[in-house]
């Protein structure tokens, strides 16, 4: 889960595993696997970095073997 902000500065939590695509023109638009769209204040690069960090966190929680 990653914390993002809507255009009105209201924070929300997004399940990063549901992201299909992220576009920036100029607003950052996240398309979910359901087809829903979410517009956020964060730039595309920041959303990608948070998503990668979330994935790394999950992999650290899985015990080896």
PyMOL Python script that loads the backbone (N, CA, C, O; Angstrom):
from pymol import cmd

cmd.read_pdbstr("""\
ATOM      1  N   UNK A   1       0.843  -1.175   0.000  1.00  0.00           N
ATOM      2  CA  UNK A   1       0.000   0.000   0.000  1.00  0.00           C
ATOM      3  C   UNK A   1       0.894   1.246   0.000  1.00  0.00           C
ATOM      4  O   UNK A   1       1.912   1.299   0.690  1.00  0.00           O
ATOM      5  N   UNK A   2       0.492   2.233  -0.781  1.00  0.00           N
ATOM      6  CA  UNK A   2       1.259   3.478  -0.846  1.00  0.00           C
ATOM      7  C   UNK A   2       0.318   4.648  -0.563  1.00  0.00           C
ATOM      8  O   UNK A   2      -0.862   4.610  -0.912  1.00  0.00           O
ATOM      9  N   UNK A   3       0.853   5.678   0.069  1.00  0.00           N
ATOM     10  CA  UNK A   3       0.081   6.886   0.369  1.00  0.00           C
ATOM     11  C   UNK A   3       0.293   7.889  -0.756  1.00  0.00           C
ATOM     12  O   UNK A   3       1.426   8.191  -1.131  1.00  0.00           O
ATOM     13  N   UNK A   4      -0.815   8.403  -1.289  1.00  0.00           N
ATOM     14  CA  UNK A   4      -0.793   9.407  -2.341  1.00  0.00           C
ATOM     15  C   UNK A   4      -1.763  10.521  -1.968  1.00  0.00           C
ATOM     16  O   UNK A   4      -2.457  10.434  -0.955  1.00  0.00           O
ATOM     17  N   UNK A   5      -1.807  11.565  -2.788  1.00  0.00           N
ATOM     18  CA  UNK A   5      -2.697  12.703  -2.534  1.00  0.00           C
ATOM     19  C   UNK A   5      -3.521  13.019  -3.775  1.00  0.00           C
ATOM     20  O   UNK A   5      -3.000  13.076  -4.888  1.00  0.00           O
ATOM     21  N   UNK A   6      -4.804  13.221  -3.563  1.00  0.00           N
ATOM     22  CA  UNK A   6      -5.673  13.672  -4.647  1.00  0.00           C
ATOM     23  C   UNK A   6      -5.337  15.133  -4.962  1.00  0.00           C
ATOM     24  O   UNK A   6      -4.573  15.761  -4.228  1.00  0.00           O
ATOM     25  N   UNK A   7      -5.886  15.666  -6.019  1.00  0.00           N
ATOM     26  CA  UNK A   7      -5.583  17.042  -6.412  1.00  0.00           C
ATOM     27  C   UNK A   7      -6.006  18.059  -5.360  1.00  0.00           C
ATOM     28  O   UNK A   7      -5.477  19.171  -5.328  1.00  0.00           O
ATOM     29  N   UNK A   8      -6.958  17.691  -4.494  1.00  0.00           N
ATOM     30  CA  UNK A   8      -7.394  18.600  -3.422  1.00  0.00           C
ATOM     31  C   UNK A   8      -6.552  18.436  -2.160  1.00  0.00           C
ATOM     32  O   UNK A   8      -6.939  18.919  -1.096  1.00  0.00           O
ATOM     33  N   UNK A   9      -5.401  17.757  -2.263  1.00  0.00           N
ATOM     34  CA  UNK A   9      -4.452  17.515  -1.170  1.00  0.00           C
ATOM     35  C   UNK A   9      -4.924  16.480  -0.162  1.00  0.00           C
ATOM     36  O   UNK A   9      -4.248  16.262   0.844  1.00  0.00           O
ATOM     37  N   UNK A  10      -6.048  15.842  -0.394  1.00  0.00           N
ATOM     38  CA  UNK A  10      -6.538  14.831   0.538  1.00  0.00           C
ATOM     39  C   UNK A  10      -5.761  13.526   0.324  1.00  0.00           C
ATOM     40  O   UNK A  10      -5.738  12.987  -0.783  1.00  0.00           O
ATOM     41  N   UNK A  11      -5.124  13.021   1.395  1.00  0.00           N
ATOM     42  CA  UNK A  11      -4.348  11.786   1.249  1.00  0.00           C
ATOM     43  C   UNK A  11      -5.247  10.556   1.168  1.00  0.00           C
ATOM     44  O   UNK A  11      -6.353  10.545   1.708  1.00  0.00           O
ATOM     45  N   UNK A  12      -4.760   9.526   0.491  1.00  0.00           N
ATOM     46  CA  UNK A  12      -5.457   8.242   0.449  1.00  0.00           C
ATOM     47  C   UNK A  12      -4.427   7.144   0.262  1.00  0.00           C
ATOM     48  O   UNK A  12      -3.292   7.399  -0.140  1.00  0.00           O
ATOM     49  N   UNK A  13      -4.835   5.932   0.557  1.00  0.00           N
ATOM     50  CA  UNK A  13      -3.960   4.768   0.443  1.00  0.00           C
ATOM     51  C   UNK A  13      -4.382   3.981  -0.788  1.00  0.00           C
ATOM     52  O   UNK A  13      -5.567   3.713  -0.984  1.00  0.00           O
ATOM     53  N   UNK A  14      -3.404   3.610  -1.621  1.00  0.00           N
ATOM     54  CA  UNK A  14      -3.672   2.839  -2.830  1.00  0.00           C
ATOM     55  C   UNK A  14      -2.927   1.512  -2.753  1.00  0.00           C
ATOM     56  O   UNK A  14      -1.745   1.481  -2.411  1.00  0.00           O
ATOM     57  N   UNK A  15      -3.602   0.434  -3.065  1.00  0.00           N
ATOM     58  CA  UNK A  15      -2.962  -0.863  -3.156  1.00  0.00           C
ATOM     59  C   UNK A  15      -2.134  -0.864  -4.439  1.00  0.00           C
ATOM     60  O   UNK A  15      -2.685  -0.926  -5.538  1.00  0.00           O
ATOM     61  N   UNK A  16      -0.824  -0.795  -4.299  1.00  0.00           N
ATOM     62  CA  UNK A  16       0.073  -0.668  -5.450  1.00  0.00           C
ATOM     63  C   UNK A  16      -0.001  -1.873  -6.380  1.00  0.00           C
ATOM     64  O   UNK A  16       0.380  -1.773  -7.546  1.00  0.00           O
ATOM     65  N   UNK A  17      -0.480  -3.001  -5.888  1.00  0.00           N
ATOM     66  CA  UNK A  17      -0.577  -4.202  -6.721  1.00  0.00           C
ATOM     67  C   UNK A  17      -1.712  -4.102  -7.740  1.00  0.00           C
ATOM     68  O   UNK A  17      -1.810  -4.936  -8.640  1.00  0.00           O
ATOM     69  N   UNK A  18      -2.564  -3.094  -7.605  1.00  0.00           N
ATOM     70  CA  UNK A  18      -3.699  -2.923  -8.518  1.00  0.00           C
ATOM     71  C   UNK A  18      -3.404  -1.961  -9.666  1.00  0.00           C
ATOM     72  O   UNK A  18      -4.273  -1.711 -10.502  1.00  0.00           O
ATOM     73  N   UNK A  19      -2.185  -1.420  -9.715  1.00  0.00           N
ATOM     74  CA  UNK A  19      -1.830  -0.451 -10.752  1.00  0.00           C
ATOM     75  C   UNK A  19      -1.567  -1.170 -12.072  1.00  0.00           C
ATOM     76  O   UNK A  19      -0.782  -2.116 -12.137  1.00  0.00           O
ATOM     77  N   UNK A  20      -2.239  -0.702 -13.121  1.00  0.00           N
ATOM     78  CA  UNK A  20      -1.984  -1.208 -14.474  1.00  0.00           C
ATOM     79  C   UNK A  20      -1.020  -0.279 -15.203  1.00  0.00           C
ATOM     80  O   UNK A  20       0.004  -0.725 -15.721  1.00  0.00           O
ATOM     81  N   UNK A  21      -1.347   1.024 -15.246  1.00  0.00           N
ATOM     82  CA  UNK A  21      -0.466   1.994 -15.905  1.00  0.00           C
ATOM     83  C   UNK A  21      -0.435   3.295 -15.117  1.00  0.00           C
ATOM     84  O   UNK A  21      -1.328   3.591 -14.323  1.00  0.00           O
ATOM     85  N   UNK A  22       0.632   4.068 -15.363  1.00  0.00           N
ATOM     86  CA  UNK A  22       0.773   5.413 -14.794  1.00  0.00           C
ATOM     87  C   UNK A  22       1.167   6.330 -15.941  1.00  0.00           C
ATOM     88  O   UNK A  22       2.125   6.056 -16.664  1.00  0.00           O
ATOM     89  N   UNK A  23       0.421   7.426 -16.104  1.00  0.00           N
ATOM     90  CA  UNK A  23       0.709   8.395 -17.167  1.00  0.00           C
ATOM     91  C   UNK A  23       0.818   9.778 -16.557  1.00  0.00           C
ATOM     92  O   UNK A  23       0.240  10.056 -15.506  1.00  0.00           O
ATOM     93  N   UNK A  24       1.568  10.643 -17.229  1.00  0.00           N
ATOM     94  CA  UNK A  24       1.726  12.014 -16.759  1.00  0.00           C
ATOM     95  C   UNK A  24       1.600  12.946 -17.945  1.00  0.00           C
ATOM     96  O   UNK A  24       2.466  12.975 -18.820  1.00  0.00           O
ATOM     97  N   UNK A  25       0.478  13.737 -17.972  1.00  0.00           N
ATOM     98  CA  UNK A  25       0.287  14.671 -19.079  1.00  0.00           C
ATOM     99  C   UNK A  25      -0.749  15.734 -18.750  1.00  0.00           C
ATOM    100  O   UNK A  25      -1.890  15.537 -19.166  1.00  0.00           O
ATOM    101  N   UNK A  26      -0.499  16.799 -18.077  1.00  0.00           N
ATOM    102  CA  UNK A  26       0.540  17.002 -17.085  1.00  0.00           C
ATOM    103  C   UNK A  26       0.210  16.350 -15.743  1.00  0.00           C
ATOM    104  O   UNK A  26       1.119  16.046 -14.970  1.00  0.00           O
ATOM    105  N   UNK A  27      -1.095  16.127 -15.447  1.00  0.00           N
ATOM    106  CA  UNK A  27      -1.443  15.455 -14.186  1.00  0.00           C
ATOM    107  C   UNK A  27      -1.062  13.981 -14.260  1.00  0.00           C
ATOM    108  O   UNK A  27      -1.017  13.388 -15.338  1.00  0.00           O
ATOM    109  N   UNK A  28      -0.790  13.403 -13.096  1.00  0.00           N
ATOM    110  CA  UNK A  28      -0.460  11.992 -13.040  1.00  0.00           C
ATOM    111  C   UNK A  28      -1.758  11.198 -12.927  1.00  0.00           C
ATOM    112  O   UNK A  28      -2.526  11.370 -11.980  1.00  0.00           O
ATOM    113  N   UNK A  29      -1.991  10.328 -13.906  1.00  0.00           N
ATOM    114  CA  UNK A  29      -3.197   9.507 -13.953  1.00  0.00           C
ATOM    115  C   UNK A  29      -2.789   8.051 -13.778  1.00  0.00           C
ATOM    116  O   UNK A  29      -1.986   7.520 -14.545  1.00  0.00           O
ATOM    117  N   UNK A  30      -3.359   7.409 -12.747  1.00  0.00           N
ATOM    118  CA  UNK A  30      -3.096   6.004 -12.481  1.00  0.00           C
ATOM    119  C   UNK A  30      -4.314   5.219 -12.940  1.00  0.00           C
ATOM    120  O   UNK A  30      -5.436   5.497 -12.516  1.00  0.00           O
ATOM    121  N   UNK A  31      -4.093   4.243 -13.803  1.00  0.00           N
ATOM    122  CA  UNK A  31      -5.159   3.350 -14.246  1.00  0.00           C
ATOM    123  C   UNK A  31      -5.003   2.042 -13.479  1.00  0.00           C
ATOM    124  O   UNK A  31      -3.928   1.442 -13.458  1.00  0.00           O
ATOM    125  N   UNK A  32      -6.082   1.616 -12.859  1.00  0.00           N
ATOM    126  CA  UNK A  32      -6.065   0.383 -12.082  1.00  0.00           C
ATOM    127  C   UNK A  32      -6.482  -0.799 -12.952  1.00  0.00           C
ATOM    128  O   UNK A  32      -7.024  -0.608 -14.041  1.00  0.00           O
ATOM    129  N   UNK A  33      -6.233  -2.011 -12.480  1.00  0.00           N
ATOM    130  CA  UNK A  33      -6.582  -3.187 -13.268  1.00  0.00           C
ATOM    131  C   UNK A  33      -8.086  -3.292 -13.476  1.00  0.00           C
ATOM    132  O   UNK A  33      -8.533  -3.982 -14.392  1.00  0.00           O
ATOM    133  N   UNK A  34      -8.873  -2.618 -12.641  1.00  0.00           N
ATOM    134  CA  UNK A  34     -10.333  -2.603 -12.796  1.00  0.00           C
ATOM    135  C   UNK A  34     -10.776  -1.665 -13.917  1.00  0.00           C
ATOM    136  O   UNK A  34     -11.934  -1.691 -14.336  1.00  0.00           O
ATOM    137  N   UNK A  35      -9.832  -0.823 -14.406  1.00  0.00           N
ATOM    138  CA  UNK A  35     -10.173   0.175 -15.411  1.00  0.00           C
ATOM    139  C   UNK A  35     -10.450   1.544 -14.817  1.00  0.00           C
ATOM    140  O   UNK A  35     -10.560   2.525 -15.553  1.00  0.00           O
ATOM    141  N   UNK A  36     -10.567   1.629 -13.489  1.00  0.00           N
ATOM    142  CA  UNK A  36     -10.775   2.917 -12.823  1.00  0.00           C
ATOM    143  C   UNK A  36      -9.525   3.777 -12.961  1.00  0.00           C
ATOM    144  O   UNK A  36      -8.412   3.263 -13.070  1.00  0.00           O
ATOM    145  N   UNK A  37      -9.727   5.103 -12.954  1.00  0.00           N
ATOM    146  CA  UNK A  37      -8.629   6.055 -13.055  1.00  0.00           C
ATOM    147  C   UNK A  37      -8.573   6.882 -11.779  1.00  0.00           C
ATOM    148  O   UNK A  37      -9.606   7.249 -11.219  1.00  0.00           O
ATOM    149  N   UNK A  38      -7.362   7.171 -11.327  1.00  0.00           N
ATOM    150  CA  UNK A  38      -7.145   8.016 -10.159  1.00  0.00           C
ATOM    151  C   UNK A  38      -6.143   9.086 -10.569  1.00  0.00           C
ATOM    152  O   UNK A  38      -5.090   8.772 -11.124  1.00  0.00           O
ATOM    153  N   UNK A  39      -6.466  10.352 -10.296  1.00  0.00           N
ATOM    154  CA  UNK A  39      -5.557  11.458 -10.592  1.00  0.00           C
ATOM    155  C   UNK A  39      -4.926  11.890  -9.276  1.00  0.00           C
ATOM    156  O   UNK A  39      -5.622  12.139  -8.291  1.00  0.00           O
ATOM    157  N   UNK A  40      -3.589  11.976  -9.273  1.00  0.00           N
ATOM    158  CA  UNK A  40      -2.875  12.299  -8.039  1.00  0.00           C
ATOM    159  C   UNK A  40      -1.936  13.480  -8.250  1.00  0.00           C
ATOM    160  O   UNK A  40      -1.580  13.816  -9.379  1.00  0.00           O
ATOM    161  N   UNK A  41      -1.539  14.109  -7.127  1.00  0.00           N
ATOM    162  CA  UNK A  41      -0.635  15.258  -7.175  1.00  0.00           C
ATOM    163  C   UNK A  41       0.808  14.854  -7.406  1.00  0.00           C
ATOM    164  O   UNK A  41       1.576  15.607  -8.006  1.00  0.00           O
ATOM    165  N   UNK A  42       1.187  13.671  -6.934  1.00  0.00           N
ATOM    166  CA  UNK A  42       2.574  13.237  -7.039  1.00  0.00           C
ATOM    167  C   UNK A  42       2.971  13.049  -8.499  1.00  0.00           C
ATOM    168  O   UNK A  42       2.163  12.598  -9.310  1.00  0.00           O
ATOM    169  N   UNK A  43       4.212  13.394  -8.834  1.00  0.00           N
ATOM    170  CA  UNK A  43       4.676  13.141 -10.193  1.00  0.00           C
ATOM    171  C   UNK A  43       4.801  11.639 -10.455  1.00  0.00           C
ATOM    172  O   UNK A  43       4.934  10.845  -9.524  1.00  0.00           O
ATOM    173  N   UNK A  44       4.756  11.268 -11.716  1.00  0.00           N
ATOM    174  CA  UNK A  44       4.803   9.861 -12.104  1.00  0.00           C
ATOM    175  C   UNK A  44       6.019   9.157 -11.506  1.00  0.00           C
ATOM    176  O   UNK A  44       5.897   8.044 -10.995  1.00  0.00           O
ATOM    177  N   UNK A  45       7.171   9.783 -11.564  1.00  0.00           N
ATOM    178  CA  UNK A  45       8.405   9.162 -11.051  1.00  0.00           C
ATOM    179  C   UNK A  45       8.273   8.808  -9.570  1.00  0.00           C
ATOM    180  O   UNK A  45       8.742   7.754  -9.141  1.00  0.00           O
ATOM    181  N   UNK A  46       7.641   9.681  -8.791  1.00  0.00           N
ATOM    182  CA  UNK A  46       7.473   9.434  -7.355  1.00  0.00           C
ATOM    183  C   UNK A  46       6.533   8.252  -7.109  1.00  0.00           C
ATOM    184  O   UNK A  46       6.779   7.439  -6.218  1.00  0.00           O
ATOM    185  N   UNK A  47       5.468   8.156  -7.890  1.00  0.00           N
ATOM    186  CA  UNK A  47       4.539   7.022  -7.752  1.00  0.00           C
ATOM    187  C   UNK A  47       5.273   5.721  -8.077  1.00  0.00           C
ATOM    188  O   UNK A  47       5.105   4.717  -7.384  1.00  0.00           O
ATOM    189  N   UNK A  48       6.079   5.745  -9.123  1.00  0.00           N
ATOM    190  CA  UNK A  48       6.853   4.552  -9.495  1.00  0.00           C
ATOM    191  C   UNK A  48       7.828   4.179  -8.374  1.00  0.00           C
ATOM    192  O   UNK A  48       7.937   3.005  -8.020  1.00  0.00           O
ATOM    193  N   UNK A  49       8.530   5.155  -7.817  1.00  0.00           N
ATOM    194  CA  UNK A  49       9.476   4.881  -6.736  1.00  0.00           C
ATOM    195  C   UNK A  49       8.776   4.299  -5.516  1.00  0.00           C
ATOM    196  O   UNK A  49       9.276   3.351  -4.911  1.00  0.00           O
ATOM    197  N   UNK A  50       7.631   4.851  -5.149  1.00  0.00           N
ATOM    198  CA  UNK A  50       6.898   4.326  -3.999  1.00  0.00           C
ATOM    199  C   UNK A  50       6.411   2.903  -4.259  1.00  0.00           C
ATOM    200  O   UNK A  50       6.404   2.066  -3.356  1.00  0.00           O
ATOM    201  N   UNK A  51       6.008   2.639  -5.486  1.00  0.00           N
ATOM    202  CA  UNK A  51       5.549   1.295  -5.848  1.00  0.00           C
ATOM    203  C   UNK A  51       6.695   0.295  -5.767  1.00  0.00           C
ATOM    204  O   UNK A  51       6.522  -0.815  -5.264  1.00  0.00           O
ATOM    205  N   UNK A  52       7.859   0.686  -6.260  1.00  0.00           N
ATOM    206  CA  UNK A  52       9.041  -0.182  -6.181  1.00  0.00           C
ATOM    207  C   UNK A  52       9.424  -0.427  -4.722  1.00  0.00           C
ATOM    208  O   UNK A  52       9.711  -1.562  -4.340  1.00  0.00           O
ATOM    209  N   UNK A  53       9.430   0.619  -3.911  1.00  0.00           N
ATOM    210  CA  UNK A  53       9.748   0.468  -2.483  1.00  0.00           C
ATOM    211  C   UNK A  53       8.771  -0.474  -1.795  1.00  0.00           C
ATOM    212  O   UNK A  53       9.172  -1.287  -0.962  1.00  0.00           O
ATOM    213  N   UNK A  54       7.502  -0.369  -2.139  1.00  0.00           N
ATOM    214  CA  UNK A  54       6.482  -1.252  -1.570  1.00  0.00           C
ATOM    215  C   UNK A  54       6.774  -2.705  -1.942  1.00  0.00           C
ATOM    216  O   UNK A  54       6.683  -3.591  -1.094  1.00  0.00           O
ATOM    217  N   UNK A  55       7.123  -2.952  -3.200  1.00  0.00           N
ATOM    218  CA  UNK A  55       7.456  -4.308  -3.640  1.00  0.00           C
ATOM    219  C   UNK A  55       8.677  -4.855  -2.909  1.00  0.00           C
ATOM    220  O   UNK A  55       8.711  -6.030  -2.541  1.00  0.00           O
ATOM    221  N   UNK A  56       9.671  -4.007  -2.701  1.00  0.00           N
ATOM    222  CA  UNK A  56      10.869  -4.425  -1.959  1.00  0.00           C
ATOM    223  C   UNK A  56      10.515  -4.784  -0.520  1.00  0.00           C
ATOM    224  O   UNK A  56      11.021  -5.767   0.021  1.00  0.00           O
ATOM    225  N   UNK A  57       9.653  -3.994   0.093  1.00  0.00           N
ATOM    226  CA  UNK A  57       9.215  -4.277   1.459  1.00  0.00           C
ATOM    227  C   UNK A  57       8.527  -5.638   1.527  1.00  0.00           C
ATOM    228  O   UNK A  57       8.787  -6.420   2.441  1.00  0.00           O
ATOM    229  N   UNK A  58       7.667  -5.919   0.580  1.00  0.00           N
ATOM    230  CA  UNK A  58       6.967  -7.206   0.569  1.00  0.00           C
ATOM    231  C   UNK A  58       7.945  -8.366   0.435  1.00  0.00           C
ATOM    232  O   UNK A  58       7.798  -9.386   1.109  1.00  0.00           O
ATOM    233  N   UNK A  59       8.935  -8.215  -0.427  1.00  0.00           N
ATOM    234  CA  UNK A  59       9.908  -9.298  -0.624  1.00  0.00           C
ATOM    235  C   UNK A  59      10.744  -9.541   0.624  1.00  0.00           C
ATOM    236  O   UNK A  59      11.154 -10.674   0.878  1.00  0.00           O
ATOM    237  N   UNK A  60      11.007  -8.489   1.416  1.00  0.00           N
ATOM    238  CA  UNK A  60      11.755  -8.661   2.665  1.00  0.00           C
ATOM    239  C   UNK A  60      10.929  -9.410   3.707  1.00  0.00           C
ATOM    240  O   UNK A  60      11.484 -10.065   4.589  1.00  0.00           O
ATOM    241  N   UNK A  61       9.597  -9.315   3.606  1.00  0.00           N
ATOM    242  CA  UNK A  61       8.727  -9.977   4.588  1.00  0.00           C
ATOM    243  C   UNK A  61       8.563 -11.467   4.321  1.00  0.00           C
ATOM    244  O   UNK A  61       8.159 -12.214   5.213  1.00  0.00           O
ATOM    245  N   UNK A  62       8.875 -11.911   3.096  1.00  0.00           N
ATOM    246  CA  UNK A  62       8.723 -13.318   2.748  1.00  0.00           C
ATOM    247  C   UNK A  62       9.953 -14.076   3.249  1.00  0.00           C
ATOM    248  O   UNK A  62      11.076 -13.727   2.886  1.00  0.00           O
ATOM    249  N   UNK A  63       9.759 -15.108   4.077  1.00  0.00           N
ATOM    250  CA  UNK A  63      10.913 -15.862   4.573  1.00  0.00           C
ATOM    251  C   UNK A  63      11.602 -16.632   3.443  1.00  0.00           C
ATOM    252  O   UNK A  63      10.930 -17.132   2.541  1.00  0.00           O
ATOM    253  N   UNK A  64      12.927 -16.731   3.483  1.00  0.00           N
ATOM    254  CA  UNK A  64      13.657 -17.447   2.420  1.00  0.00           C
ATOM    255  C   UNK A  64      13.336 -18.934   2.430  1.00  0.00           C
ATOM    256  O   UNK A  64      13.010 -19.514   3.466  1.00  0.00           O
ATOM    257  N   UNK A  65      13.437 -19.533   1.251  1.00  0.00           N
ATOM    258  CA  UNK A  65      13.271 -20.984   1.135  1.00  0.00           C
ATOM    259  C   UNK A  65      11.894 -21.369   0.876  1.00  0.00           C
ATOM    260  O   UNK A  65      11.598 -22.558   0.754  1.00  0.00           O
TER     261      UNK A  65
END
""", "prot")
cmd.dss("prot")
cmd.show_as("cartoon", "prot")
cmd.util.cbc("prot")
cmd.orient("prot")
